Each structure stands twice: as structure tokens, then as C-alpha cells.
Amino acid sequence: NAIVDLQKKISEYEAEISRLNTTLEKLKTGQRSLTSCMEKYESLLSPVRRLPRDVLQDIFEFVCTSVSHDAFLSRNDLPLVSTTPFYLSSVCAYWRDICLSSPMLWTSIL
């Protein structure tokens, strides 16, 4: 009789542990969802988002026309095509619009 009672109690504990594990997984999923949402909202508050369009355009032009990290020389000492405008224009739709409306960024494209 004592063994049956102990087995019953063990089964109850196992059922409760299973229920709590399910609840824990639901809570972790909710936490991940909220964390992701918070990160998206925080990115909206990024200081670069508050820069006026003309300031961003000036920054992009400076970066693309100066000697950059991707302007390596070939064997013939001819500069290779700068990929910086491509990287900048792939960040987001707003940056792509700025890049595409700035001819100076594309002067290094052969």
C-alpha cells in the first residue's frame, strides 16, 4: 500500500513538472517575442535616424569619395570598384533612396 501511494505521488510530481515545463516554455517564447519587439522600437530611437537627409548624404559622399577600406589597388595599380555605395544602399529603403539620388556616390563605379 505504501509503494502504491509513493508511485501515485511520484506520478503527481511528474505531471506537475510537465505542466510547469510547458508553462516555462510559453513564458520563454513570450519573453523572446517581447525582447524582439523592444529591439525594434529601440532601433527607431537610434540617433542616426534623427539626422537630416542632407547630412546623411554628405556623410555618404565623404565615405564613398575618400580612400576607403575597400578601395584596394589591383596588380596594375588601378583602383578597383568601390563597393561602399552598394553596402550603404542595402541598409534600408531610406538609405537606398539617398544613395540612388546622389550621383557623387557612384563616380567610382566603372
Stockholm file with secondary structure:
# STOCKHOLM 1.0

chainA/1-110         NAIVDLQKKISEYEAEISRLNTTLEKLKTGQRSLTSCMEKYESLLSPVRRLPRDVLQDIFEFVCTSVSHDAFLSRNDLPLVSTTPFYLSSVCAYWRDICLSSPMLWTSIL
#=GR chainA/1-110 SS CHHHHHHHHHHHHHHHHHHHHHHHHHHHHHHHHHHHHHHHHHHHTCGGGGSCHHHHHHHHHHHHHSCCTTCCBCTTSCBCCCCHHHHHHTSCHHHHHHHHTCGGGGTTCC
#=GC SS_cons         CHHHHHHHHHHHHHHHHHHHHHHHHHHHHHHHHHHHHHHHHHHHTCGGGGSCHHHHHHHHHHHHHSCCTTCCBCTTSCBCCCCHHHHHHTSCHHHHHHHHTCGGGGTTCC
//
